[in-house]
Amino acid sequence: MKQISQLIARVFIGQLFLLSGISKMQGYEGMQGYMNAMSVPGELLPLVIILEVGGGLAVIAGWQVRRVSIALGLFTLVAAAVFHNDFADQMQLIMFMKNIAVAGGLMLLAAHGAGVYSLDQRRSAVYASS
């Protein structure tokens, strides 16, 4: 059961970033404008999309999960602080807390790794048999 739950957790967390990155591509100009309005250079959007799409796919596949989880976790904490810092607005507070929870899940992935059903595990098995 532990192995399946690790796979499910990776899919749940990874799809969040994958779909978020895809939606940023679809609404590129609007997202760039929003970033600029929040004093974040809109020119960084391609890097954000690469991190979200690439990181989401890597987490789902179980590739470099410890490193990718740390990067996505730090990104998520920064996004929470920059974009969801109006705690007088109930929705912004909820979004902030959601980001903190996601970062916590990513910390668990970083600490425990991808699990049995992952490219990381497959790579470890190949190196162990060599």
C-alpha positions as CSV (number, residue, x, y, z in Angstrom):
1,M,0.0,0.0,0.0
2,K,2.9,2.4,0.8
3,Q,4.3,2.1,-2.8
4,I,0.9,2.8,-4.4
5,S,0.3,5.8,-2.0
6,Q,3.6,7.3,-3.0
7,L,2.7,7.0,-6.7
8,I,-0.7,8.5,-6.1
9,A,0.8,11.4,-4.0
10,R,3.3,12.1,-6.8
11,V,0.5,12.2,-9.4
12,F,-1.7,14.4,-7.3
13,I,1.1,17.0,-6.6
14,G,2.6,16.8,-10.0
15,Q,-0.6,17.3,-11.9
16,L,-1.2,20.6,-9.9
17,F,2.0,22.0,-11.4
18,L,1.6,20.5,-14.8
19,L,-2.0,21.9,-15.2
20,S,-1.0,25.3,-13.8
21,G,1.9,25.6,-16.3
22,I,-0.4,24.6,-19.2
23,S,-3.0,27.2,-18.1
24,K,-0.3,29.9,-18.0
25,M,0.6,29.0,-21.6
26,Q,-3.0,29.3,-22.6
27,G,-3.4,32.7,-20.9
28,Y,0.1,33.9,-21.5
29,E,-0.5,37.7,-21.9
30,G,-3.0,37.8,-19.0
31,M,-0.5,36.0,-16.7
32,Q,2.3,38.2,-17.8
33,G,0.2,41.3,-17.0
34,Y,-0.7,39.8,-13.6
35,M,2.9,39.2,-12.8
36,N,3.8,42.8,-13.8
37,A,1.0,44.1,-11.6
38,M,2.4,42.2,-8.7
39,S,5.9,43.7,-9.2
40,V,7.3,40.5,-10.7
41,P,8.9,40.8,-14.1
42,G,6.6,39.2,-16.7
43,E,9.7,38.2,-18.6
44,L,10.1,35.4,-16.0
45,L,7.0,33.7,-17.2
46,P,8.7,31.3,-19.6
47,L,10.9,30.1,-16.7
48,V,7.8,29.7,-14.5
49,I,6.1,27.6,-17.2
50,I,9.2,25.4,-17.7
51,L,9.5,24.9,-13.9
52,E,5.8,24.0,-13.5
53,V,5.4,21.8,-16.6
54,G,8.8,20.2,-16.4
55,G,8.7,19.8,-12.6
56,G,5.2,18.5,-12.7
57,L,6.1,15.9,-15.3
58,A,9.3,15.0,-13.4
59,V,7.4,14.4,-10.1
60,I,4.7,12.3,-11.8
61,A,7.3,10.2,-13.6
62,G,9.4,10.0,-10.4
63,W,12.5,11.5,-12.0
64,Q,15.0,13.5,-9.9
65,V,12.1,13.8,-7.4
66,R,14.2,15.0,-4.4
67,R,15.8,17.9,-6.3
68,V,12.6,18.8,-8.3
69,S,10.6,18.7,-5.1
70,I,12.9,21.1,-3.4
71,A,12.8,23.5,-6.4
72,L,9.0,23.3,-6.6
73,G,8.7,23.7,-2.9
74,L,10.8,26.9,-2.8
75,F,9.0,28.2,-5.8
76,T,5.6,27.5,-4.1
77,L,6.7,29.3,-0.9
78,V,7.9,32.4,-2.9
79,A,4.6,32.4,-4.9
80,A,2.6,32.3,-1.7
81,A,4.5,35.2,-0.2
82,V,4.3,37.3,-3.4
83,F,0.9,36.6,-4.8
84,H,-1.2,35.6,-1.8
85,N,-0.1,38.0,1.0
86,D,-3.4,39.9,1.5
87,F,-4.6,38.1,4.6
88,A,-7.5,40.4,5.0
89,D,-9.0,38.7,1.9
90,Q,-10.3,35.3,3.0
91,M,-9.6,33.8,-0.5
92,Q,-6.0,35.0,-0.5
93,L,-5.5,33.5,3.0
94,I,-6.8,30.2,1.8
95,M,-4.6,30.3,-1.3
96,F,-1.6,31.1,0.9
97,M,-2.3,28.2,3.2
98,K,-2.9,25.9,0.2
99,N,0.6,26.8,-1.1
100,I,2.1,26.1,2.4
101,A,0.4,22.7,2.4
102,V,1.7,21.9,-1.1
103,A,5.2,22.9,-0.1
104,G,4.8,20.6,2.9
105,G,3.9,17.7,0.6
106,L,6.9,18.5,-1.6
107,M,9.1,18.5,1.5
108,L,7.9,14.9,2.3
109,L,8.7,13.9,-1.3
110,A,12.2,15.4,-1.0
111,A,12.7,13.6,2.3
112,H,11.3,10.2,1.3
113,G,12.0,10.1,-2.4
114,A,9.9,9.0,-5.3
115,G,9.1,5.4,-4.1
116,V,9.2,2.1,-5.9
117,Y,7.2,3.0,-8.9
118,S,9.5,5.7,-10.3
119,L,12.3,6.4,-12.7
120,D,14.5,7.2,-9.7
121,Q,14.0,3.7,-8.4
122,R,14.5,2.1,-11.8
123,R,17.8,4.0,-12.2
124,S,18.9,2.9,-8.7
125,A,18.2,-0.7,-9.6
126,V,20.2,-0.4,-12.8
127,Y,23.2,1.1,-10.9
128,A,22.9,-1.5,-8.2
129,S,23.0,-4.4,-10.7
130,S,26.1,-3.0,-12.5
